[in-house]
Amino acid sequence: MPNPTPAFWAGPLRYWRWAAREKPAIFYSCVIGGAGPVILFTVPPLLRRFGYERTKPVPMTYPVPTGPRKQLSGYDD
């Protein structure tokens, strides 16, 4: 009796069709995981081509004034 699971290296397209029907969670997680590196190298150049510009980063510190501090008066404890 032949093995009902097709061998990947013998016929990859046949194996992918079988895996999409019989093990869809594993198949589509591999498809999405394989698309990640492709998206990483194709989306940023496309965004630049369409005119998208990155925003300036949000300041992480408060700007400290350079002059002398004003002496506060009133509201003393």
N, C-alpha and C positions, 0 to 999 in steps of 0.2 A: 504494500500500500504506500503510495507516495505521500510525502510530507505536505500537509495542506498549507503550511506557511511557506511562501516563496522566499528564496534566498536573495538577499539584497544584491550581492555582486553578480549573480546570474542574470538578473533583470531588475534594475533599480526602479523603473517606472511601474512595473507590475507590483513590486513590493510596496511602493508608495500608495498605489491604489488600494492594495489590501490593507495596509496600515491605516489609511484614512477611514476605511469602513469598519475594521475590527478593533482598532485601538485609537480612536480619534483624539483622546486627551493627550496621549503621548505624541502622536503625529503633529497636531497643531501646536503643541508647546515647542516642538523642535522647529517647526516652520517659523514661529514668532521669534524664537531665540536665534535662528539663523538670519533673520531679517535685521536684527539689531546692528551688527557691524556694517551691513550695507547702508542702513539709514544713517549711521554715524558718519560715514564718509560722503554721502550724497546730499543730505539735507542742508548743512551749513553753506556749501557753495551755491546751492539753488536759492537759498534765502538772500545771500549777498547779491546774486544776479538780479533778483526781483526788487532790490532796493531796501531790504530790511537792514537797519542799523541797530546795533546793541545799545542799550541805554547806559548812561554813566553809572558806576557802582554807587550804592548808597554809602554815605560817610559812616564810618564806624566809631568816630570820636567826635567830641564837641569842640569846635574851634575856640581856643583860649585867647582872650584879648591880649595884645602886647603891651599896652600902657599900664600905668599904676592903677591900683584898685581904688575906688571911691570909698571914703570913710563914711560909714553909715551912722546916722544919728537918730535917736528916738527908739522907742520900744525896747529900752534896756531892762534887764531883769534885776 
